[in-house]
Amino acid sequence: MAKIVHFELEKWEYKYLASKLSHHEMTCIDGHLSSSNISQAFDAEILSVFIYSKIGKKELDLLPNLKMIATRSTGFDHIDVAECSSRGIVVSNVPEYGSKTVAEHTLALILAISKKLIPSVERTRRGDFSLNGLRGFDLEGKTLGIIGFGRIGQHTAKLAKAFGMNVIAYSPHIDSAIASKLGCKPVSLDELLASSDIISLHAPLTKETYHMINSETIKKMKDGTILINTARGGLVDAKALVAALDSGKIAAAGLDVLEEECNIKEEAQLLSPHFAGECDLKTVLANHILLNRQNVIVTPHNAFNSTEALQRILDTTAQNIASFLNGQPINVVSAPKSAV
């Protein structure tokens, strides 16, 4: 039996992991790992943590039996992986959990815009069943341009093809074989901007992609383009988007992220009470000019948030721990060479 200590877990998550790792001794400690509670994990052989649990040399010195850290996140910069490696401690992460979920949310935003879903619901709730101003459009035959062709972009392409859409994609290092299999045509960014009826963003936020949708790139779009962003708010210059919505260059936008969002490293962070104390998204959104526009749908960075996605995080964590205990660690981001 291994001694496993979990931090930053909800009760249902602990029960779920306990069912997957029932042959081991498990403890759940409230909150993130800190100087005030680390003594409770003194004899831990395996730690299960999230991004608010900072683990460096000081913490490792207080965990003499530690052999493995299973972080329930994709990112792992909260862990000193070099120090772990030097001590022979394996670190595993959750490489992917929400690609299908985010892709479905992307299509939900597209459908909501194309079918005038929000104004239709709001109108009928007021007892008004008139159809004036509610005419939508079909997705079949429309061109969807996907910027960023990783797992989420690929799932979005698959769903869009099911609606009969033409799908084109841009990514600096696009996998042509996967694109061909999905019936998606790789194109340059300029060609995508000029050819798309709907543009969906699935790129990471980097120095190179910051404000990639700006006044200059918007000029290259078709008149009346629809913009969808379920990736990161910083990809879009909010001021340029507002101006384009005012002019009609962009007809509508579906946004699960906004530029003024707080520093979000990954989506599951939004479910943490610790994050809520750091950042009031409601206030940020309420002050944002895009929130109250009739041709904009804003959702509260919720695209990742499904029961299945969160279960995938836990399933991968359980698999990481079980594989390590079987001598074949997986999803390793730092480990002694003999363990990889």
PyMOL commands that set and color helices and strands:
alter all, ss='L'
color gray80, all
select helices_A, chain A and resi 11-20+38-41+57-61+81-86+99-114+117-125+151-162+176-181+189-195+215-219+233-235+238-247+267-271+273-278+281-286+307-325+337-339
alter helices_A, ss='H'
color red, helices_A
select strands_A, chain A and resi 3-7+25-29+46-49+68-71+90-92+143-147+166-170+184-186+198-201+225-229+250-255+296-298+332-334
alter strands_A, ss='S'
color yellow, strands_A
deselect
rebuild
show_as cartoon
